[in-house]
Amino acid sequence: MRPQDRLAVIQRCVVREMARLGQEFTADGEVVRGPGTTAVAVREHPGDEGAGHVDLGFVLHLGRADAPVVWDCAAGLGKTEEEKLANAVRMWATTTASVLVELRDGHGGLADHADHPELPGWHAVQGPAAVFGFGNERLAGWLAEHRVLPALAPALLPELAGRRLHGVKLFLGGKSGDDVAEVRVNGEVSEAASAALRALDWPRGERLCWARLFVLLAAPGAADPGPETSSAGALTPAPTRPGTPAAARPRGLFSRWRQARRAGR
């Protein structure tokens, strides 16, 4: 597939998947524009495996040079390249875009908010987990019962200097004797956090099963890019729902994944 055809397919899929999240996006040249100053940028995925991969960057303030852009890559399976791209965008939308929309809107409907004592000064917005493969109920159940992010905090904290907003992607699974555990911070593999994730006692079965999840860590003043900023350009904090403390424990990643499946997202 030619690069321009790939771009067109990816952009159409982004428009469709963002609509499932209640967001109206429209392809406009090299980007897909969304509400306010948001947009999604697309870049070519490097390497020979690029046919089923997408690299997407969620732009919080289009046109502002200092605005954060949260990049993430996702892979999709399918019989054709178009089907692979569509599934990759769907995976990205479920686990990553839902968190970005929640960060901007702050209503608590798409992802969970938490302030973990193990990560002082960082507010976590944690999206649904996508759990797939054979016997995925065991791995999904483990994720629902365990607080993975705080367990990785000692390895993550050194990675959080210099920015007010960090995207953290976790990918874990495989099978007994052939497992994989990878943590990426702002797109770069964190060896220490990956080793900490591998050391956790998540279930390894005899058949292949994986999980992917995405978390945003925001410093004070960067929790919600929103439509309005202060005169200095600082981002205002995310609004909290009445009666819901900001530090409330999340409902659990898998509970949101199951709801998303039932809703057809």
PyRosetta script that sets phi, psi and omega in degrees:
from pyrosetta import init, pose_from_sequence

init()
pose = pose_from_sequence("MRPQDRLAVIQRCVVREMARLGQEFTADGEVVRGPGTTAVAVREHPGDEGAGHVDLGFVLHLGRADAPVVWDCAAGLGKTEEEKLANAVRMWATTTASVLVELRDGHGGLADHADHPELPGWHAVQGPAAVFGFGNERLAGWLAEHRVLPALAPALLPELAGRRLHGVKLFLGGKSGDDVAEVRVNGEVSEAASAALRALDWPRGERLCWARLFVLLAAPGAADPGPETSSAGALTPAPTRPGTPAAARPRGLFSRWRQARRAGR")
pose.set_psi(1, 132.2)
pose.set_omega(1, 179.6)
pose.set_phi(2, -66.4)
pose.set_psi(2, 150.5)
pose.set_omega(2, -178.5)
pose.set_phi(3, -53.2)
pose.set_psi(3, -41.5)
pose.set_omega(3, -178.8)
pose.set_phi(4, -68.1)
pose.set_psi(4, -31.0)
pose.set_omega(4, 177.0)
pose.set_phi(5, -72.4)
pose.set_psi(5, -40.3)
pose.set_omega(5, 175.8)
pose.set_phi(6, -58.9)
pose.set_psi(6, -45.7)
pose.set_omega(6, -179.7)
pose.set_phi(7, -59.2)
pose.set_psi(7, -44.2)
pose.set_omega(7, -178.9)
pose.set_phi(8, -62.8)
pose.set_psi(8, -42.6)
pose.set_omega(8, 179.0)
pose.set_phi(9, -63.8)
pose.set_psi(9, -47.0)
pose.set_omega(9, -178.8)
pose.set_phi(10, -61.6)
pose.set_psi(10, -43.4)
pose.set_omega(10, -178.9)
pose.set_phi(11, -64.6)
pose.set_psi(11, -41.1)
pose.set_omega(11, 177.3)
pose.set_phi(12, -60.8)
pose.set_psi(12, -40.8)
pose.set_omega(12, -179.4)
pose.set_phi(13, -67.7)
pose.set_psi(13, -37.7)
pose.set_omega(13, 177.2)
pose.set_phi(14, -62.2)
pose.set_psi(14, -45.5)
pose.set_omega(14, 178.8)
pose.set_phi(15, -57.4)
pose.set_psi(15, -45.8)
pose.set_omega(15, -178.1)
pose.set_phi(16, -66.2)
pose.set_psi(16, -44.9)
pose.set_omega(16, -176.0)
pose.set_phi(17, -71.7)
pose.set_psi(17, -35.3)
pose.set_omega(17, 177.1)
pose.set_phi(18, -67.6)
pose.set_psi(18, -32.0)
pose.set_omega(18, 175.5)
pose.set_phi(19, -62.6)
pose.set_psi(19, -34.8)
pose.set_omega(19, 177.0)
pose.set_phi(20, -64.5)
pose.set_psi(20, -24.8)
pose.set_omega(20, 177.0)
pose.set_phi(21, -91.5)
pose.set_psi(21, 7.6)
pose.set_omega(21, 178.5)
pose.set_phi(22, 80.8)
pose.set_psi(22, 21.1)
pose.set_omega(22, -177.0)
pose.set_phi(23, -117.0)
pose.set_psi(23, 133.8)
pose.set_omega(23, 178.6)
pose.set_phi(24, -95.1)
pose.set_psi(24, 111.5)
pose.set_omega(24, 178.5)
pose.set_phi(25, -117.5)
pose.set_psi(25, 150.8)
pose.set_omega(25, -178.4)
pose.set_phi(26, -139.1)
pose.set_psi(26, 132.5)
pose.set_omega(26, 177.3)
pose.set_phi(27, -64.5)
pose.set_psi(27, 134.3)
pose.set_omega(27, -179.1)
pose.set_phi(28, -146.3)
pose.set_psi(28, 91.2)
pose.set_omega(28, -178.6)
pose.set_phi(29, 68.1)
pose.set_psi(29, -122.5)
pose.set_omega(29, -176.6)
pose.set_phi(30, -86.2)
pose.set_psi(30, -7.9)
pose.set_omega(30, -178.2)
pose.set_phi(31, -124.1)
pose.set_psi(31, 169.5)
pose.set_omega(31, 172.5)
pose.set_phi(32, -116.0)
pose.set_psi(32, 113.7)
pose.set_omega(32, -175.2)
pose.set_phi(33, -84.5)
pose.set_psi(33, 141.8)
pose.set_omega(33, 178.7)
pose.set_phi(34, -121.3)
pose.set_psi(34, -163.8)
pose.set_omega(34, -179.5)
pose.set_phi(35, -62.8)
pose.set_psi(35, 146.5)
pose.set_omega(35, 177.9)
pose.set_phi(36, 60.3)
pose.set_psi(36, -125.5)
pose.set_omega(36, -178.2)
pose.set_phi(37, -104.7)
pose.set_psi(37, 15.1)
pose.set_omega(37, -178.2)
pose.set_phi(38, -84.3)
pose.set_psi(38, 155.3)
pose.set_omega(38, 177.1)
pose.set_phi(39, -162.4)
pose.set_psi(39, 164.3)
pose.set_omega(39, 174.2)
pose.set_phi(40, -122.7)
pose.set_psi(40, 124.6)
pose.set_omega(40, 177.7)
pose.set_phi(41, -101.3)
pose.set_psi(41, 153.4)
pose.set_omega(41, -179.0)
pose.set_phi(42, -124.4)
pose.set_psi(42, 136.7)
pose.set_omega(42, 172.5)
pose.set_phi(43, -133.6)
pose.set_psi(43, 156.7)
pose.set_omega(43, -178.5)
pose.set_phi(44, -67.3)
pose.set_psi(44, 135.1)
pose.set_omega(44, 177.4)
pose.set_phi(45, -81.4)
pose.set_psi(45, 126.5)
pose.set_omega(45, -177.6)
pose.set_phi(46, -74.7)
pose.set_psi(46, 156.8)
pose.set_omega(46, 174.0)
pose.set_phi(47, 99.3)
pose.set_psi(47, 166.9)
pose.set_omega(47, -176.8)
pose.set_phi(48, -71.7)
pose.set_psi(48, -20.8)
pose.set_omega(48, -176.6)
pose.set_phi(49, -88.0)
pose.set_psi(49, 13.8)
pose.set_omega(49, -172.1)
pose.set_phi(50, -66.1)
pose.set_psi(50, -16.2)
pose.set_omega(50, -174.0)
pose.set_phi(51, -58.5)
pose.set_psi(51, -37.6)
pose.set_omega(51, -178.4)
pose.set_phi(52, -105.1)
pose.set_psi(52, 13.2)
pose.set_omega(52, -177.7)
pose.set_phi(53, -110.8)
pose.set_psi(53, 150.2)
pose.set_omega(53, 171.9)
pose.set_phi(54, -129.8)
pose.set_psi(54, 141.9)
pose.set_omega(54, 172.3)
pose.set_phi(55, -114.5)
pose.set_psi(55, 113.7)
pose.set_omega(55, -174.6)
pose.set_phi(56, -124.5)
pose.set_psi(56, 135.9)
pose.set_omega(56, 178.2)
pose.set_phi(57, -117.6)
pose.set_psi(57, 121.5)
pose.set_omega(57, 178.2)
pose.set_phi(58, -86.6)
pose.set_psi(58, 115.0)
pose.set_omega(58, -177.9)
pose.set_phi(59, -93.0)
pose.set_psi(59, 125.0)
pose.set_omega(59, -177.1)
pose.set_phi(60, -87.1)
pose.set_psi(60, -34.9)
pose.set_omega(60, 178.6)
pose.set_phi(61, -136.4)
pose.set_psi(61, 87.2)
pose.set_omega(61, -179.0)
pose.set_phi(62, -60.1)
pose.set_psi(62, 130.0)
pose.set_omega(62, 177.9)
pose.set_phi(63, 93.3)
pose.set_psi(63, -5.3)
pose.set_omega(63, 177.7)
pose.set_phi(64, -104.2)
pose.set_psi(64, 121.1)
pose.set_omega(64, -171.0)
pose.set_phi(65, -62.6)
pose.set_psi(65, -33.3)
pose.set_omega(65, -176.0)
pose.set_phi(66, -93.2)
pose.set_psi(66, 7.1)
pose.set_omega(66, -176.9)
pose.set_phi(67, -74.9)
pose.set_psi(67, 141.9)
pose.set_omega(67, 178.0)
pose.set_phi(68, -71.6)
pose.set_psi(68, 142.4)
pose.set_omega(68, 171.9)
pose.set_phi(69, -121.9)
pose.set_psi(69, 123.7)
pose.set_omega(69, -178.1)
pose.set_phi(70, -99.6)
pose.set_psi(70, 108.8)
pose.set_omega(70, -179.7)
pose.set_phi(71, -93.8)
pose.set_psi(71, 145.2)
pose.set_omega(71, 175.0)
pose.set_phi(72, -153.6)
pose.set_psi(72, 150.2)
pose.set_omega(72, 175.7)
pose.set_phi(73, -116.4)
pose.set_psi(73, 152.0)
pose.set_omega(73, 178.6)
pose.set_phi(74, -145.5)
pose.set_psi(74, 153.0)
pose.set_omega(74, 179.5)
pose.set_phi(75, -119.3)
pose.set_psi(75, 148.2)
pose.set_omega(75, 179.1)
pose.set_phi(76, -132.1)
pose.set_psi(76, 151.4)
pose.set_omega(76, 177.3)
pose.set_phi(77, -103.4)
pose.set_psi(77, 157.4)
pose.set_omega(77, 178.0)
pose.set_phi(78, 166.2)
pose.set_psi(78, 171.7)
pose.set_omega(78, -178.8)
pose.set_phi(79, -82.6)
pose.set_psi(79, -27.8)
pose.set_omega(79, 179.5)
pose.set_phi(80, -121.3)
pose.set_psi(80, 163.2)
pose.set_omega(80, 179.1)
pose.set_phi(81, -63.7)
pose.set_psi(81, -37.6)
pose.set_omega(81, 178.7)
pose.set_phi(82, -63.5)
pose.set_psi(82, -40.9)
pose.set_omega(82, 178.4)
pose.set_phi(83, -65.8)
pose.set_psi(83, -39.2)
pose.set_omega(83, 177.7)
pose.set_phi(84, -62.9)
pose.set_psi(84, -44.3)
pose.set_omega(84, 179.7)
pose.set_phi(85, -64.2)
pose.set_psi(85, -41.8)
pose.set_omega(85, 179.6)
pose.set_phi(86, -61.2)
pose.set_psi(86, -42.7)
pose.set_omega(86, -179.7)
pose.set_phi(87, -70.0)
pose.set_psi(87, -33.1)
pose.set_omega(87, 177.0)
pose.set_phi(88, -66.2)
pose.set_psi(88, -44.0)
pose.set_omega(88, 178.3)
pose.set_phi(89, -64.2)
pose.set_psi(89, -38.1)
pose.set_omega(89, 178.4)
pose.set_phi(90, -63.3)
pose.set_psi(90, -40.7)
pose.set_omega(90, 177.3)
pose.set_phi(91, -62.4)
pose.set_psi(91, -45.3)
pose.set_omega(91, 178.4)
pose.set_phi(92, -61.0)
pose.set_psi(92, -44.0)
pose.set_omega(92, -178.3)
pose.set_phi(93, -63.9)
pose.set_psi(93, -41.9)
pose.set_omega(93, -177.2)
pose.set_phi(94, -65.4)
pose.set_psi(94, -44.7)
pose.set_omega(94, -171.3)
pose.set_phi(95, -97.7)
pose.set_psi(95, -29.8)
pose.set_omega(95, -172.4)
pose.set_phi(96, -111.8)
pose.set_psi(96, -53.6)
pose.set_omega(96, -177.6)
pose.set_phi(97, -61.3)
pose.set_psi(97, -33.9)
pose.set_omega(97, 178.4)
pose.set_phi(98, -59.7)
pose.set_psi(98, -35.5)
pose.set_omega(98, 179.0)
pose.set_phi(99, -70.6)
pose.set_psi(99, -40.8)
pose.set_omega(99, 180.0)
pose.set_phi(100, -65.9)
pose.set_psi(100, -40.3)
pose.set_omega(100, 177.5)
pose.set_phi(101, -65.0)
pose.set_psi(101, -41.3)
pose.set_omega(101, 177.6)
pose.set_phi(102, -63.5)
pose.set_psi(102, -40.4)
pose.set_omega(102, 177.8)
pose.set_phi(103, -58.9)
pose.set_psi(103, -41.5)
pose.set_omega(103, -177.2)
pose.set_phi(104, -74.9)
pose.set_psi(104, -42.6)
pose.set_omega(104, -174.1)
pose.set_phi(105, -90.7)
pose.set_psi(105, -33.9)
pose.set_omega(105, 173.5)
pose.set_phi(106, 67.1)
pose.set_psi(106, 28.5)
pose.set_omega(106, -178.0)
pose.set_phi(107, -92.9)
pose.set_psi(107, -10.9)
pose.set_omega(107, 178.2)
pose.set_phi(108, 81.2)
pose.set_psi(108, 8.0)
pose.set_omega(108, -176.1)
pose.set_phi(109, -88.3)
pose.set_psi(109, -19.0)
pose.set_omega(109, -174.5)
pose.set_phi(110, -111.5)
pose.set_psi(110, -20.9)
pose.set_omega(110, -178.4)
pose.set_phi(111, -153.9)
pose.set_psi(111, 166.4)
pose.set_omega(111, -178.2)
pose.set_phi(112, -98.0)
pose.set_psi(112, 143.7)
pose.set_omega(112, 175.8)
pose.set_phi(113, -104.3)
pose.set_psi(113, 139.7)
pose.set_omega(113, 178.0)
pose.set_phi(114, -155.1)
pose.set_psi(114, 148.1)
pose.set_omega(114, 171.4)
pose.set_phi(115, -117.5)
pose.set_psi(115, 104.8)
pose.set_omega(115, -176.6)
pose.set_phi(116, -88.7)
pose.set_psi(116, 129.0)
pose.set_omega(116, 177.1)
pose.set_phi(117, -57.2)
pose.set_psi(117, -28.9)
pose.set_omega(117, -179.5)
pose.set_phi(118, -70.9)
pose.set_psi(118, -15.4)
pose.set_omega(118, 178.7)
pose.set_phi(119, -123.4)
pose.set_psi(119, 67.3)
pose.set_omega(119, -175.5)
pose.set_phi(120, -61.0)
pose.set_psi(120, 135.0)
pose.set_omega(120, 178.4)
pose.set_phi(121, 86.9)
pose.set_psi(121, 1.7)
pose.set_omega(121, -178.5)
pose.set_phi(122, -124.2)
pose.set_psi(122, 129.2)
pose.set_omega(122, 176.1)
pose.set_phi(123, -97.6)
pose.set_psi(123, 128.8)
pose.set_omega(123, -176.6)
pose.set_phi(124, -102.0)
pose.set_psi(124, 132.5)
pose.set_omega(124, 170.6)
pose.set_phi(125, -116.4)
pose.set_psi(125, 113.0)
pose.set_omega(125, -167.1)
pose.set_phi(126, -116.7)
pose.set_psi(126, 122.4)
pose.set_omega(126, -174.9)
pose.set_phi(127, -92.1)
pose.set_psi(127, -176.3)
pose.set_omega(127, 179.6)
pose.set_phi(128, -66.6)
pose.set_psi(128, 150.8)
pose.set_omega(128, 172.4)
pose.set_phi(129, -92.4)
pose.set_psi(129, 136.8)
pose.set_omega(129, 170.5)
pose.set_phi(130, -98.2)
pose.set_psi(130, 114.6)
pose.set_omega(130, -177.8)
pose.set_phi(131, -117.0)
pose.set_psi(131, 124.6)
pose.set_omega(131, -173.1)
pose.set_phi(132, -145.2)
pose.set_psi(132, 154.4)
pose.set_omega(132, -179.1)
pose.set_phi(133, 118.9)
pose.set_psi(133, -167.9)
pose.set_omega(133, -177.7)
pose.set_phi(134, -81.2)
pose.set_psi(134, 136.2)
pose.set_omega(134, 177.6)
pose.set_phi(135, 61.8)
pose.set_psi(135, 36.8)
pose.set_omega(135, -174.5)
pose.set_phi(136, -68.1)
pose.set_psi(136, -13.7)
pose.set_omega(136, -179.3)
pose.set_phi(137, -62.1)
pose.set_psi(137, -36.1)
pose.set_omega(137, -178.9)
pose.set_phi(138, -65.8)
pose.set_psi(138, -48.0)
pose.set_omega(138, -179.3)
pose.set_phi(139, -67.1)
pose.set_psi(139, -40.9)
pose.set_omega(139, 178.6)
pose.set_phi(140, -64.1)
pose.set_psi(140, -40.6)
pose.set_omega(140, 178.1)
pose.set_phi(141, -63.7)
pose.set_psi(141, -39.3)
pose.set_omega(141, 178.2)
pose.set_phi(142, -63.4)
pose.set_psi(142, -43.2)
pose.set_omega(142, 179.2)
pose.set_phi(143, -62.7)
pose.set_psi(143, -34.9)
pose.set_omega(143, -179.7)
pose.set_phi(144, -68.7)
pose.set_psi(144, -28.3)
pose.set_omega(144, -173.8)
pose.set_phi(145, -98.6)
pose.set_psi(145, -9.7)
pose.set_omega(145, -174.8)
pose.set_phi(146, -121.4)
pose.set_psi(146, 143.6)
pose.set_omega(146, 179.5)
pose.set_phi(147, -94.6)
pose.set_psi(147, 90.1)
pose.set_omega(147, -171.7)
pose.set_phi(148, -69.7)
pose.set_psi(148, -43.9)
pose.set_omega(148, -175.0)
pose.set_phi(149, -59.2)
pose.set_psi(149, -49.6)
pose.set_omega(149, 177.4)
pose.set_phi(150, -59.0)
pose.set_psi(150, -32.9)
pose.set_omega(150, 178.9)
pose.set_phi(151, -66.0)
pose.set_psi(151, -26.0)
pose.set_omega(151, -179.7)
pose.set_phi(152, -93.3)
pose.set_psi(152, -2.7)
pose.set_omega(152, -171.3)
pose.set_phi(153, -55.3)
pose.set_psi(153, -46.6)
pose.set_omega(153, -178.7)
pose.set_phi(154, -57.9)
pose.set_psi(154, -33.9)
pose.set_omega(154, 178.7)
pose.set_phi(155, -81.1)
pose.set_psi(155, -28.2)
pose.set_omega(155, -176.9)
pose.set_phi(156, -80.5)
pose.set_psi(156, -36.3)
pose.set_omega(156, -172.3)
pose.set_phi(157, -53.5)
pose.set_psi(157, -43.1)
pose.set_omega(157, 178.9)
pose.set_phi(158, -64.1)
pose.set_psi(158, -17.4)
pose.set_omega(158, -178.5)
pose.set_phi(159, -85.2)
pose.set_psi(159, -5.7)
pose.set_omega(159, -168.0)
pose.set_phi(160, -101.8)
pose.set_psi(160, 16.3)
pose.set_omega(160, -179.9)
pose.set_phi(161, -83.7)
pose.set_psi(161, 148.5)
pose.set_omega(161, 169.1)
pose.set_phi(162, 89.9)
pose.set_psi(162, -9.4)
pose.set_omega(162, -180.0)
pose.set_phi(163, -138.3)
pose.set_psi(163, 156.3)
pose.set_omega(163, 178.3)
pose.set_phi(164, -98.2)
pose.set_psi(164, -7.4)
pose.set_omega(164, -178.0)
pose.set_phi(165, -142.1)
pose.set_psi(165, 126.3)
pose.set_omega(165, -177.5)
pose.set_phi(166, -130.0)
pose.set_psi(166, 133.4)
pose.set_omega(166, 172.4)
pose.set_phi(167, -96.2)
pose.set_psi(167, 127.0)
pose.set_omega(167, -178.5)
pose.set_phi(168, -120.4)
pose.set_psi(168, 117.3)
pose.set_omega(168, 178.3)
pose.set_phi(169, -109.9)
pose.set_psi(169, 133.7)
pose.set_omega(169, 177.4)
pose.set_phi(170, -115.8)
pose.set_psi(170, 133.8)
pose.set_omega(170, 175.2)
pose.set_phi(171, -133.7)
pose.set_psi(171, 123.2)
pose.set_omega(171, -176.6)
pose.set_phi(172, -145.3)
pose.set_psi(172, 153.5)
pose.set_omega(172, 177.6)
pose.set_phi(173, 143.4)
pose.set_psi(173, -145.2)
pose.set_omega(173, -172.9)
pose.set_phi(174, 101.2)
pose.set_psi(174, -133.7)
pose.set_omega(174, 176.2)
pose.set_phi(175, -151.8)
pose.set_psi(175, 170.8)
pose.set_omega(175, -177.9)
pose.set_phi(176, -57.4)
pose.set_psi(176, 126.9)
pose.set_omega(176, -178.4)
pose.set_phi(177, 85.1)
pose.set_psi(177, -8.2)
pose.set_omega(177, -179.2)
pose.set_phi(178, -149.4)
pose.set_psi(178, 59.4)
pose.set_omega(178, -176.3)
pose.set_phi(179, -100.0)
pose.set_psi(179, 168.2)
pose.set_omega(179, 178.7)
pose.set_phi(180, -137.6)
pose.set_psi(180, 139.9)
pose.set_omega(180, 176.6)
pose.set_phi(181, -143.3)
pose.set_psi(181, 116.5)
pose.set_omega(181, -177.3)
pose.set_phi(182, -136.5)
pose.set_psi(182, 132.8)
pose.set_omega(182, 174.0)
pose.set_phi(183, -120.5)
pose.set_psi(183, 125.9)
pose.set_omega(183, 175.9)
pose.set_phi(184, -113.7)
pose.set_psi(184, 131.9)
pose.set_omega(184, 175.6)
pose.set_phi(185, -112.7)
pose.set_psi(185, 116.4)
pose.set_omega(185, -176.3)
pose.set_phi(186, 54.8)
pose.set_psi(186, 38.5)
pose.set_omega(186, 175.7)
pose.set_phi(187, 87.3)
pose.set_psi(187, -10.8)
pose.set_omega(187, -177.8)
pose.set_phi(188, -103.9)
pose.set_psi(188, 136.5)
pose.set_omega(188, -179.8)
pose.set_phi(189, -65.4)
pose.set_psi(189, 130.3)
pose.set_omega(189, 172.3)
pose.set_phi(190, -99.6)
pose.set_psi(190, 108.7)
pose.set_omega(190, -177.6)
pose.set_phi(191, -63.6)
pose.set_psi(191, -40.7)
pose.set_omega(191, -178.2)
pose.set_phi(192, -66.3)
pose.set_psi(192, -46.0)
pose.set_omega(192, -180.0)
pose.set_phi(193, -67.8)
pose.set_psi(193, -36.2)
pose.set_omega(193, 178.0)
pose.set_phi(194, -63.8)
pose.set_psi(194, -41.8)
pose.set_omega(194, 177.7)
pose.set_phi(195, -64.3)
pose.set_psi(195, -38.2)
pose.set_omega(195, 178.5)
pose.set_phi(196, -65.9)
pose.set_psi(196, -38.5)
pose.set_omega(196, 178.2)
pose.set_phi(197, -65.8)
pose.set_psi(197, -42.5)
pose.set_omega(197, 179.7)
pose.set_phi(198, -62.9)
pose.set_psi(198, -30.9)
pose.set_omega(198, -177.6)
pose.set_phi(199, -75.8)
pose.set_psi(199, -13.6)
pose.set_omega(199, 179.1)
pose.set_phi(200, -72.1)
pose.set_psi(200, 159.6)
pose.set_omega(200, -171.6)
pose.set_phi(201, -94.1)
pose.set_psi(201, 37.8)
pose.set_omega(201, 176.7)
pose.set_phi(202, -64.8)
pose.set_psi(202, 148.1)
pose.set_omega(202, -171.8)
pose.set_phi(203, -68.0)
pose.set_psi(203, 132.4)
pose.set_omega(203, 172.3)
pose.set_phi(204, -110.2)
pose.set_psi(204, 118.0)
pose.set_omega(204, -178.7)
pose.set_phi(205, -99.1)
pose.set_psi(205, -172.8)
pose.set_omega(205, 179.3)
pose.set_phi(206, -87.2)
pose.set_psi(206, -11.6)
pose.set_omega(206, -180.0)
pose.set_phi(207, -123.8)
pose.set_psi(207, 158.6)
pose.set_omega(207, -171.7)
pose.set_phi(208, -69.0)
pose.set_psi(208, 134.3)
pose.set_omega(208, 177.4)
pose.set_phi(209, -156.1)
pose.set_psi(209, 138.4)
pose.set_omega(209, -177.9)
pose.set_phi(210, -133.9)
pose.set_psi(210, 163.3)
pose.set_omega(210, 173.0)
pose.set_phi(211, -139.7)
pose.set_psi(211, 143.1)
pose.set_omega(211, 176.9)
pose.set_phi(212, -129.9)
pose.set_psi(212, 133.3)
pose.set_omega(212, 176.3)
pose.set_phi(213, -147.0)
pose.set_psi(213, 156.7)
pose.set_omega(213, -173.4)
pose.set_phi(214, -134.9)
pose.set_psi(214, 136.8)
pose.set_omega(214, -179.5)
pose.set_phi(215, -132.4)
pose.set_psi(215, 139.0)
pose.set_omega(215, 169.8)
pose.set_phi(216, -103.8)
pose.set_psi(216, 132.6)
pose.set_omega(216, 174.2)
pose.set_phi(217, -109.8)
pose.set_psi(217, 119.2)
pose.set_omega(217, -175.1)
pose.set_phi(218, -119.0)
pose.set_psi(218, 132.3)
pose.set_omega(218, 173.7)
pose.set_phi(219, -79.1)
pose.set_psi(219, 162.3)
pose.set_omega(219, 177.2)
pose.set_phi(220, -53.0)
pose.set_psi(220, 133.9)
pose.set_omega(220, -178.9)
pose.set_phi(221, 89.8)
pose.set_psi(221, -2.7)
pose.set_omega(221, 179.4)
pose.set_phi(222, -126.5)
pose.set_psi(222, 11.0)
pose.set_omega(222, -174.4)
pose.set_phi(223, -71.2)
pose.set_psi(223, -27.7)
pose.set_omega(223, -178.0)
pose.set_phi(224, -143.9)
pose.set_psi(224, 109.1)
pose.set_omega(224, 177.7)
pose.set_phi(225, -65.0)
pose.set_psi(225, -32.0)
pose.set_omega(225, 171.4)
pose.set_phi(226, 44.7)
pose.set_psi(226, 177.6)
pose.set_omega(226, 179.8)
pose.set_phi(227, -81.3)
pose.set_psi(227, -13.5)
pose.set_omega(227, -175.5)
pose.set_phi(228, -125.7)
pose.set_psi(228, 143.4)
pose.set_omega(228, 175.3)
pose.set_phi(229, -130.0)
pose.set_psi(229, 166.2)
pose.set_omega(229, 176.5)
pose.set_phi(230, -74.9)
pose.set_psi(230, 173.9)
pose.set_omega(230, -179.2)
pose.set_phi(231, -63.8)
pose.set_psi(231, -23.7)
pose.set_omega(231, 179.3)
pose.set_phi(232, -87.8)
pose.set_psi(232, -2.6)
pose.set_omega(232, 179.0)
pose.set_phi(233, 87.8)
pose.set_psi(233, 2.0)
pose.set_omega(233, -179.8)
pose.set_phi(234, -71.1)
pose.set_psi(234, 146.6)
pose.set_omega(234, -177.8)
pose.set_phi(235, -84.4)
pose.set_psi(235, 140.0)
pose.set_omega(235, -179.0)
pose.set_phi(236, -80.7)
pose.set_psi(236, 150.6)
pose.set_omega(236, -178.2)
pose.set_phi(237, -69.2)
pose.set_psi(237, 155.7)
pose.set_omega(237, -178.8)
pose.set_phi(238, -68.5)
pose.set_psi(238, 139.2)
pose.set_omega(238, 175.4)
pose.set_phi(239, -70.1)
pose.set_psi(239, 149.4)
pose.set_omega(239, 176.9)
pose.set_phi(240, -107.4)
pose.set_psi(240, 151.3)
pose.set_omega(240, 178.7)
pose.set_phi(241, -72.6)
pose.set_psi(241, 143.0)
pose.set_omega(241, 179.1)
pose.set_phi(242, -56.5)
pose.set_psi(242, 132.7)
pose.set_omega(242, 176.0)
pose.set_phi(243, 81.1)
pose.set_psi(243, 2.6)
pose.set_omega(243, -179.8)
pose.set_phi(244, -118.2)
pose.set_psi(244, 109.2)
pose.set_omega(244, -179.8)
pose.set_phi(245, -65.5)
pose.set_psi(245, 146.2)
pose.set_omega(245, -177.8)
pose.set_phi(246, -61.9)
pose.set_psi(246, -28.6)
pose.set_omega(246, -176.3)
pose.set_phi(247, -92.5)
pose.set_psi(247, 11.8)
pose.set_omega(247, -178.6)
pose.set_phi(248, -60.5)
pose.set_psi(248, 140.8)
pose.set_omega(248, -179.9)
pose.set_phi(249, -66.4)
pose.set_psi(249, 134.9)
pose.set_omega(249, -179.9)
pose.set_phi(250, -60.8)
pose.set_psi(250, 157.9)
pose.set_omega(250, 177.7)
pose.set_phi(251, -67.3)
pose.set_psi(251, -19.7)
pose.set_omega(251, -177.0)
pose.set_phi(252, 116.1)
pose.set_psi(252, 134.9)
pose.set_omega(252, -175.8)
pose.set_phi(253, -61.2)
pose.set_psi(253, -42.1)
pose.set_omega(253, -174.0)
pose.set_phi(254, -69.6)
pose.set_psi(254, -31.4)
pose.set_omega(254, 178.0)
pose.set_phi(255, -59.5)
pose.set_psi(255, -40.3)
pose.set_omega(255, 178.1)
pose.set_phi(256, -69.9)
pose.set_psi(256, -36.4)
pose.set_omega(256, 178.2)
pose.set_phi(257, -63.0)
pose.set_psi(257, -42.7)
pose.set_omega(257, 180.0)
pose.set_phi(258, -65.1)
pose.set_psi(258, -39.7)
pose.set_omega(258, 177.9)
pose.set_phi(259, -63.8)
pose.set_psi(259, -41.4)
pose.set_omega(259, 179.0)
pose.set_phi(260, -62.2)
pose.set_psi(260, -38.8)
pose.set_omega(260, 179.2)
pose.set_phi(261, -64.4)
pose.set_psi(261, -44.1)
pose.set_omega(261, -179.4)
pose.set_phi(262, -65.2)
pose.set_psi(262, -32.4)
pose.set_omega(262, -178.8)
pose.set_phi(263, -82.5)
pose.set_psi(263, -6.1)
pose.set_omega(263, 177.5)
pose.set_phi(264, 79.8)
pose.set_psi(264, 21.1)
pose.set_omega(264, -179.8)
pose.set_phi(265, -77.3)
pose.dump_pdb("model.pdb")
